[in-house]
């Protein structure tokens, strides 16, 4: 479940990084770059688009960081619960996740 929750923002972050890298390779600074906001594309200068990409990347990085912290806390809680349950039930309980 945690891996599924993280995939979307991490993929979006990679897409923004790729777009930023492609934008830096453009030679012509006078080109207007289409930038998608919702369902609409708005044309901006290369510099404005780069700034918008950086702001979006920073927001996504914060979201990913928050998700990673949340996943870590949940994993810690699960580990503690496993210890308590194994102490109570011993090997009579199977708490390992299926890999399928």
C-alpha positions in Angstrom: 0.0 0.0 0.0 2.8 2.4 0.9 4.6 1.8 -2.4 1.4 2.5 -4.3 0.8 5.7 -2.5 4.3 6.9 -3.3 4.4 6.0 -7.0 2.2 8.9 -8.2 4.0 11.8 -6.6 7.5 10.3 -7.3 6.6 9.8 -11.0 5.2 13.3 -11.2 8.4 14.6 -9.6 10.5 12.7 -12.2 8.3 14.2 -15.0 8.9 17.7 -13.7 12.6 17.1 -13.6 12.6 15.8 -17.1 10.6 18.8 -18.3 13.0 21.1 -16.5 16.0 19.4 -18.1 14.5 19.6 -21.6 13.7 23.3 -21.1 17.3 24.0 -20.2 18.4 22.5 -23.5 16.4 25.0 -25.6 18.5 27.6 -27.4 15.9 30.2 -28.2 14.9 32.2 -25.1 12.2 34.0 -27.1 10.0 30.9 -27.5 6.8 30.7 -25.7 6.5 27.4 -23.8 3.1 25.9 -23.2 2.6 25.0 -19.5 -0.4 22.9 -18.5 -2.5 24.3 -15.6 -5.4 21.9 -15.1 -7.0 21.3 -18.5 -5.6 24.5 -20.1 -2.2 25.2 -21.6 -0.9 28.7 -21.0 2.1 30.0 -22.9 5.0 31.5 -20.9 8.5 32.6 -21.6 11.2 30.0 -20.9 12.2 31.8 -17.7 8.6 31.9 -16.4 8.1 28.3 -17.2 11.3 27.3 -15.5 10.2 29.2 -12.4 6.8 27.5 -12.5 8.4 24.0 -12.8 10.7 24.7 -9.9 7.8 25.8 -7.7 5.9 22.6 -8.7 8.9 20.5 -8.0 9.4 22.0 -4.5 5.7 21.4 -3.7 6.0 17.8 -4.8 9.2 17.2 -3.0 7.5 18.4 0.2 4.6 16.1 -0.5 7.0 13.1 -1.1 8.9 14.0 2.1 5.7 14.0 4.1 4.6 10.7 2.6 8.0 9.1 3.4 7.8 10.3 7.0 4.2 8.9 7.3 5.3 5.5 5.8 8.2 5.4 8.1 6.0 6.0 11.2 3.5 3.3 10.0 6.3 0.8 9.5 7.7 1.5 12.9 4.2 1.0 14.4 3.8 -2.2 12.5 7.1 -3.5 13.7 6.2 -2.7 17.3 2.8 -4.5 16.9 4.5 -7.5 15.4 6.9 -7.7 18.4 3.9 -7.6 20.8 1.9 -10.1 18.9 4.8 -12.6 18.5 5.5 -12.2 22.3 1.9 -13.1 23.0 1.3 -15.8 20.4 4.8 -17.0 19.5 5.1 -18.9 16.2 1.3 -19.7 16.2 0.7 -16.5 14.3 2.0 -15.5 10.8 2.4 -11.8 10.4 4.6 -11.7 7.3 3.1 -10.0 4.3 2.6 -12.1 1.2 4.9 -11.1 -1.7 2.2 -11.6 -4.3 
